[in-house]
Amino acid sequence: MPPAPTSPRRLWTTIVASALAVLVLAPIVSRLAGVGNDYVGHRNLAVEFKNHLTLYHPHFLLQALVAAVDVLLPGDTERAMIVAVLLAYAAIAATVSRVVLSRTSSTAIALTLTFAVLLASSAAFLFPLDRHLYYGYIPANVFHSPTMVVLKPLALVSFGYATATLWPKEGENARNWIACALLTLACALAKPSYTVCILPALAVVAVKRAAFRSQIDWRLLILGFALPALATLAFQYYWTFSDSQIPGTIPGAKHIVFAPLAVMKRYSSWLAVKLLLSLLFPLSVLAINLRRAREDSALMLAWVLFAVGAGIGYLLAESGPRMIHGNMLWSAQIAIFILFVQSAAHIAAYFGGALTTSTQAERRRAMASFGCLLLHTTFGIALYVGEYARVSRFW
């Protein structure tokens, strides 16, 4: 949604959240910047962009950011990558804390929930059986993809606009669609994974609300989301999958195919269980008070977004040798991250006392839900440690 006025306390909270995020994530980012495949690949592309203004990739925002940092801090592209990614993590922490602070005035609650979400991964209880903390799950966070890190703060702000589109408020700035359109473009150029699932999610909810004659901001929907997203996605699809691909695109993948579970089955045999273990926290939030959860428009849109993202991840794939890369799964991962953020914001209201009508039983269930979030966070820390010790060893 459009940025809300910021009180000194909220501003201070977001600054603290950002600073702590940089301190917590700096070790793993510094480690992966030198040895992680995605980090090294995008770092090399950033060098090409800086030196020759040549683009080899359809989502190049990270490369442009790294090149810009390298211009300001010349001499070490690896350092520029570290700085760019840590700035993105700082933006994630600031944005998550602002979302949570919209439901509670407590700085302690906001910071606790922010870092619980920032480090949360899937509850990988099957690790003793298959030694995997990542494969087969849909984690809210992974550390090895710098493009996902850059996408997350943009997607969170964009999701706020999406909520404002479907549930508009009186007196909102009529020029919001311009900022929204630029943000939609930035999301797609960071990584199209969010864009390809927010459009269907918006369409589904908009059709439902239109059927009941509910108010919708059609200008924001069409000019802020649909037109810029479709134009950018069409260009990116042509760049990646057309027979006359722009030179430099990874060869081999010719098109997107309908292939249910073709990718996920390569990773695990316990997909249903791992899906449930990925969703323990969001499901526990629904169990606090389902009626109240259904009245939370942002939370419900986040569930629709996840349904679309998971559908893309489980049902679609790239043809050719890139099928095993599982690139369609990024849509599910960005969607579940947003679902975690909105779920955390929902329970923040119980802890912060904003919902004065909540019962003791509901608050106890909210504490149990928070326990589920801490469980996800514990496994996220395990993934952090595993990645730092030996990259991809425990995927």
C-alpha positions in Angstrom: 0.0 0.0 0.0 1.1 3.6 -0.2 3.6 4.5 2.5 2.0 5.4 5.8 3.2 8.2 8.0 6.1 7.1 10.2 6.2 7.9 13.9 9.7 8.4 15.5 9.3 5.1 17.4 8.4 3.2 14.2 11.3 4.8 12.4 13.7 3.8 15.1 12.4 0.3 15.1 12.9 -0.1 11.4 16.4 1.3 11.7 17.3 -1.1 14.5 15.8 -4.0 12.5 17.8 -3.1 9.4 21.1 -2.8 11.4 20.6 -6.1 13.1 19.7 -7.8 9.9 23.0 -6.7 8.4 24.9 -8.0 11.4 23.1 -11.3 11.5 23.3 -12.0 7.7 26.7 -10.6 6.9 28.6 -13.8 7.7 26.6 -16.0 5.4 26.4 -13.4 2.6 30.2 -12.9 2.8 30.7 -16.7 2.6 28.4 -17.2 -0.3 29.6 -14.2 -2.3 32.9 -16.0 -2.9 31.7 -19.6 -3.5 28.0 -19.7 -4.1 27.1 -20.5 -7.7 24.3 -18.0 -7.9 26.4 -15.3 -6.3 29.4 -15.9 -8.5 27.4 -16.1 -11.7 25.5 -12.8 -11.1 28.7 -11.2 -9.9 30.4 -12.1 -13.2 27.4 -10.7 -15.1 27.6 -7.5 -13.1 31.2 -7.1 -14.3 30.1 -7.5 -17.9 27.3 -4.9 -17.3 29.6 -2.5 -15.7 32.4 -2.8 -18.2 30.5 -3.2 -21.5 26.9 -2.2 -20.6 25.8 -5.6 -21.9 22.9 -7.5 -20.4 22.9 -11.3 -20.5 19.9 -12.0 -18.3 16.2 -11.1 -18.4 16.1 -10.2 -14.7 19.1 -8.0 -14.3 18.3 -5.7 -11.3 20.8 -7.4 -9.0 23.5 -7.1 -11.6 22.7 -3.4 -12.0 22.8 -2.8 -8.3 26.2 -4.6 -7.9 27.6 -2.6 -10.8 26.4 0.6 -9.2 27.9 -0.3 -5.9 31.1 -1.2 -7.6 31.3 2.2 -9.2 30.9 3.9 -5.8 33.3 1.4 -4.1 35.6 0.5 -7.0 38.1 -2.3 -7.1 36.3 -5.3 -5.7 33.2 -6.8 -7.3 32.8 -9.4 -4.6 32.6 -6.7 -2.0 30.1 -4.8 -4.1 28.0 -8.0 -4.2 28.1 -8.3 -0.4 27.1 -4.7 0.1 24.2 -4.9 -2.5 22.8 -8.0 -0.9 23.2 -6.7 2.7 21.4 -3.5 1.7 18.6 -5.7 0.3 18.4 -7.7 3.6 18.3 -4.4 5.5 15.3 -3.4 3.3 13.6 -6.7 4.0 13.9 -6.3 7.7 12.7 -2.7 7.6 9.7 -3.6 5.4 8.7 -6.7 7.5 9.0 -4.6 10.7 6.7 -1.9 9.2 4.1 -4.6 8.3 4.2 -6.0 11.8 4.1 -2.5 13.3 0.9 -1.8 11.5 -0.7 -4.3 13.9 1.1 -3.6 17.2 2.8 -0.6 18.8 5.3 -2.9 20.7 8.9 -2.5 19.4 9.9 -5.8 21.2 7.1 -7.7 19.5 7.9 -6.2 16.1 11.6 -6.9 16.3 11.1 -10.5 17.6 8.6 -11.4 14.8 10.7 -9.7 12.2 13.8 -11.8 12.9 11.8 -14.9 13.4 10.3 -14.5 9.9 13.6 -13.3 8.4 15.4 -16.6 9.4 12.4 -19.0 9.1 12.7 -22.0 6.9 10.7 -25.2 6.6 10.3 -27.4 9.7 12.5 -30.2 8.3 11.6 -33.0 10.7 12.4 -35.6 8.0 16.1 -34.6 8.1 17.1 -37.8 9.9 15.6 -39.8 7.1 16.9 -38.0 4.0 19.5 -35.5 5.3 17.7 -32.6 3.5 16.8 -29.2 4.9 15.7 -27.8 1.6 14.8 -30.3 -1.1 11.1 -31.2 -1.3 10.1 -28.3 1.0 8.9 -24.8 0.2 11.0 -22.7 2.5 10.2 -19.1 3.3 13.9 -18.3 3.2 17.0 -19.7 1.6 20.4 -18.1 1.6 21.9 -19.1 -1.8 19.8 -16.9 -4.1 20.8 -13.2 -4.1 18.1 -12.4 -6.7 15.4 -13.6 -4.2 16.9 -11.4 -1.6 16.6 -8.3 -3.9 13.1 -9.3 -4.8 11.7 -9.7 -1.3 11.4 -6.1 -0.1 10.0 -5.0 -3.5 7.5 -7.8 -3.5 6.4 -6.9 0.1 5.7 -3.3 -0.8 4.0 -4.4 -4.0 1.8 -6.7 -2.0 0.7 -3.8 0.0 -0.4 -2.1 -3.2 -2.2 -5.3 -4.2 -4.2 -5.2 -1.0 -5.0 -1.5 -1.6 -6.2 -2.4 -5.1 -8.8 -4.9 -3.9 -9.8 -3.1 -0.7 -9.4 0.6 -1.6 -9.7 3.3 1.0 -11.1 6.8 0.6 -8.8 9.6 0.0 -5.8 7.6 -1.3 -3.4 9.4 -3.6 -4.8 9.2 -7.2 -1.2 9.0 -8.5 -0.5 5.8 -6.6 -0.7 3.8 -9.9 2.5 5.4 -11.1 4.5 4.3 -8.1 2.8 0.9 -8.3 3.7 0.5 -12.0 7.3 1.3 -11.4 7.3 -1.2 -8.5 5.8 -3.9 -10.7 8.5 -3.3 -13.2 11.2 -3.5 -10.5 9.8 -6.7 -9.1 9.9 -8.4 -12.6 13.4 -7.2 -13.3 14.6 -8.5 -9.9 13.1 -11.9 -10.5 9.7 -12.6 -12.3 8.7 -15.2 -9.8 6.5 -12.9 -7.8 5.0 -11.1 -10.8 3.7 -14.4 -12.4 1.7 -15.3 -9.3 0.5 -11.9 -8.1 -1.4 -11.3 -11.4 -3.5 -14.5 -11.2 -4.1 -13.9 -7.5 -5.3 -10.4 -8.1 -7.5 -11.7 -10.9 -9.1 -14.4 -8.8 -9.9 -12.1 -5.9 -11.0 -9.2 -8.2 -13.5 -11.5 -10.0 -14.9 -12.7 -6.7 -15.3 -9.1 -5.3 -16.7 -7.8 -8.6 -19.4 -10.6 -8.5 -20.5 -9.2 -5.1 -20.3 -5.6 -6.4 -17.5 -4.7 -4.0 -15.3 -1.7 -4.6 -12.1 -2.3 -6.5 -9.5 0.2 -7.6 -9.5 -0.7 -11.3 -7.0 2.0 -12.4 -4.5 0.7 -9.9 -5.2 -2.9 -10.9 -4.8 -2.3 -14.7 -2.3 0.5 -14.8 -0.3 -0.4 -11.7 -0.2 -4.1 -12.1 -1.6 -5.7 -15.3 -0.1 -3.6 -18.1 3.5 -3.2 -16.8 3.6 -6.8 -15.6 2.3 -8.3 -18.8 4.6 -6.2 -21.0 7.7 -7.0 -18.9 6.9 -10.7 -18.6 6.3 -10.9 -22.4 9.7 -9.4 -23.0 11.4 -11.7 -20.5 9.6 -14.8 -21.9 10.8 -13.9 -25.4 14.3 -13.3 -24.2 14.4 -16.7 -22.4 12.3 -19.1 -24.4 12.0 -17.9 -28.0 13.9 -19.7 -30.8 15.8 -16.4 -31.5 17.0 -16.0 -28.0 19.1 -12.9 -27.2 22.7 -14.1 -27.1 23.9 -14.9 -23.6 20.7 -16.5 -22.3 21.4 -20.0 -20.9 20.6 -22.3 -23.8 18.5 -25.5 -23.7 15.2 -24.5 -22.3 12.7 -24.0 -25.1 9.4 -23.5 -23.3 7.4 -23.9 -20.2 5.6 -27.2 -19.9 2.7 -28.6 -17.8 4.5 -31.4 -15.9 2.9 -32.1 -12.5 5.4 -32.9 -9.8 8.1 -33.7 -12.5 10.6 -31.4 -10.7 9.5 -31.9 -7.1 9.7 -35.7 -7.3 13.3 -35.4 -8.2 14.0 -33.9 -4.9 11.9 -36.0 -2.5 9.4 -38.8 -2.0 7.5 -37.2 0.9 6.1 -34.1 -0.9 2.7 -34.0 1.0 4.4 -34.2 4.4 7.0 -31.6 3.4 4.4 -29.2 2.2 2.6 -29.5 5.5 5.9 -29.0 7.4 6.5 -25.9 5.3 3.1 -24.5 6.3 3.0 -25.2 10.0 3.1 -21.6 11.1 0.6 -20.1 8.6 -1.8 -23.0 9.3 -1.5 -22.5 13.1 -2.4 -18.8 12.6 -5.7 -19.8 10.9 -6.4 -22.1 13.9 -6.3 -19.2 16.3 -9.7 -17.8 15.1 -10.6 -18.7 11.5 -13.4 -16.2 11.4 -11.1 -13.3 12.4 -8.4 -14.6 10.0 -10.9 -14.5 7.1 -11.6 -10.9 7.9 -7.9 -10.1 7.5 -7.8 -9.1 3.8 -4.0 -9.1 3.5 -3.7 -12.5 5.1 -6.4 -14.0 2.8 -4.8 -12.5 -0.3 -1.5 -14.0 0.8 -3.1 -17.4 1.0 -4.4 -17.0 -2.6 -1.0 -15.8 -3.7 0.5 -18.9 -2.1 -2.0 -21.2 -3.8 -1.0 -19.7 -7.2 2.7 -19.9 -6.4 2.5 -23.4 -5.2 0.5 -24.4 -8.3 3.2 -22.9 -10.5 5.9 -24.7 -8.6 4.3 -28.1 -8.4 2.6 -28.2 -11.9 4.9 -26.3 -14.3 8.5 -26.8 -15.4 11.0 -25.7 -18.0 11.7 -28.2 -20.8 15.2 -29.2 -21.6 18.2 -29.5 -19.3 17.1 -26.7 -17.0 14.1 -28.7 -15.8 16.1 -30.0 -12.8 17.0 -26.5 -11.8 13.4 -26.0 -10.4 13.1 -22.4 -11.4 9.3 -22.5 -11.2 9.6 -23.2 -7.5 10.8 -19.6 -6.8 7.2 -18.5 -7.2 6.1 -20.8 -4.4 9.0 -19.5 -2.2 8.3 -15.8 -2.6 4.6 -16.5 -2.0 5.2 -18.4 1.2 7.5 -15.7 2.4 4.8 -13.1 2.0 2.4 -15.5 3.7 4.7 -15.8 6.7 5.0 -12.0 6.9 1.2 -11.5 6.9 0.7 -14.4 9.3 3.2 -12.8 11.7 1.4 -9.4 11.4 -1.9 -11.2 12.2 -0.6 -12.7 15.4 1.1 -9.5 16.4 -2.3 -8.0 17.1 -3.0 -10.7 19.7 0.3 -10.0 21.5 0.0 -6.2 21.2 -3.5 -6.0 22.6 -5.0 -4.4 19.5 -7.6 -7.0 19.4 -9.3 -6.3 22.7 -12.1 -8.8 22.0 -9.7 -11.8 21.8 -10.3 -14.5 24.4 -7.7 -16.1 26.6 -8.1 -19.3 24.5 -7.3 -17.3 21.4 -4.2 -15.8 23.0 -3.0 -19.2 24.1 -3.4 -20.4 20.6 -1.5 -17.4 19.4 1.3 -18.3 21.7 1.3 -21.9 20.3 1.4 -20.3 16.8 4.4 -18.3 17.8 6.0 -21.5 19.0 5.4 -22.9 15.5 7.2 -19.8 14.0 10.1 -20.3 16.4 10.3 -23.9 15.2 10.6 -22.7 11.6 13.2 -20.3 12.7 15.2 -23.0 14.5 15.4 -25.0 11.2 16.3 -21.8 9.4 19.2 -21.3 11.7 20.2 -24.9 11.1 20.2 -24.2 7.3 22.2 -21.0 7.9 24.9 -23.0 9.8 24.9 -25.8 7.3 25.3 -23.4 4.4 28.1 -21.6 6.1 30.0 -24.8 7.0 29.6 -26.4 3.6 27.6 -24.8 0.8 24.6 -26.9 -0.4 25.7 -29.9 1.7 22.4 -30.2 3.5 20.0 -29.0 0.7 
